[in-house]
Amino acid sequence: MERAETAELSLKVAQNRLHELETQFHRYKEKQHQTPEATLIQEIATLKGQSAEMESRNERTRADHNQLLLEKEKLSNHVYRLVSFIHQDII
């Protein structure tokens, strides 16, 4: 029986030590997340995401603009052809 009690006591000590170490590690990680470097890294990641989103919007705007220029050119050609057609009817 004494051996079993010693083993149980050792197990309990080991579990308490494990819990203590896990708590210390958790505090360490929390402290690391609060450092200026970690804050800057998070801010950089956020800004990179915003930059990518703005670049994407910029590309869509450019594509829309090019499409509008193409449509404007087509309309210009149609107006020119219409004016030419009207001019031929008058003559």
MIROLO-524066 format. One record per residue (C-alpha): chain; z, y, x; residue number from 0. Coordinates in steps of 0.5 Angstrom, whole numbers, plus 2048, in hexadecimal, padded with zeros to 3 digits. Each point is the difference from the previous one (the first is absolute). Layout:
<sites>
 chain  zz  yy  xx resi
     A   Z   Y   X  NUM
...
</sites>
This chain:
<sites>
 chain  zz  yy  xx resi
     A 800 800 800    0
     A 802 805 806    1
     A 7F9 7FF 802    2
     A 7FD 802 7FA    3
     A 804 806 7FF    4
     A 7FF 802 807    5
     A 7F8 800 7FE    6
     A 801 804 7FA    7
     A 804 805 803    8
     A 7FA 800 806    9
     A 7FB 801 7FA   10
     A 804 805 7FD   11
     A 801 804 806   12
     A 7F8 7FF 802   13
     A 7FF 803 7F9   14
     A 804 806 800   15
     A 7FD 801 807   16
     A 7F9 800 7FD   17
     A 802 804 7FA   18
     A 802 805 805   19
     A 7FA 800 805   20
     A 7FC 801 7F9   21
     A 804 806 7FE   22
     A 7FF 803 807   23
     A 7F9 7FF 800   24
     A 7FF 803 7FA   25
     A 803 806 802   26
     A 7FC 800 806   27
     A 7FA 800 7FC   28
     A 802 805 7FC   29
     A 802 805 805   30
     A 7F9 7FE 804   31
     A 7FC 802 7F9   32
     A 804 807 800   33
     A 7FE 802 807   34
     A 7FB 806 801   35
     A 7FB 7FB 803   36
     A 800 7FC 7FA   37
     A 800 806 7FC   38
     A 7FA 802 803   39
     A 7FC 7F9 800   40
     A 801 800 7F9   41
     A 7FD 807 7FF   42
     A 7FA 7FE 805   43
     A 7FF 7FA 7FB   44
     A 800 805 7FA   45
     A 7FC 805 803   46
     A 7FB 7FB 802   47
     A 7FF 7FD 7F9   48
     A 7FF 807 7FD   49
     A 7FB 802 806   50
     A 7FC 7F9 7FE   51
     A 801 802 7F8   52
     A 7FD 807 802   53
     A 7FA 7FD 804   54
     A 7FF 7FC 7FA   55
     A 800 806 7FB   56
     A 7FB 804 805   57
     A 7FB 7FA 801   58
     A 800 7FF 7F8   59
     A 7FF 808 800   60
     A 7FA 800 805   61
     A 7FD 7FA 7FC   62
     A 800 804 7FA   63
     A 7FE 806 803   64
     A 7FA 7FC 803   65
     A 7FE 7FD 7F9   66
     A 801 807 7FD   67
     A 7FB 803 805   68
     A 7FB 7FA 7FF   69
     A 800 802 7F8   70
     A 7FF 807 802   71
     A 7FA 7FE 804   72
     A 7FD 7FC 7FA   73
     A 802 805 7FB   74
     A 7FC 805 804   75
     A 7FA 7FC 801   76
     A 800 7FF 7F8   77
     A 800 807 7FF   78
     A 7FB 802 805   79
     A 7FB 7FA 7FD   80
     A 802 803 7F9   81
     A 7FE 807 802   82
     A 7FA 7FD 803   83
     A 7FE 7FD 7FA   84
     A 801 806 7FC   85
     A 7FC 804 804   86
     A 7FB 7FB 800   87
     A 800 801 7F8   88
     A 800 807 800   89
     A 7FA 801 805   90
</sites>
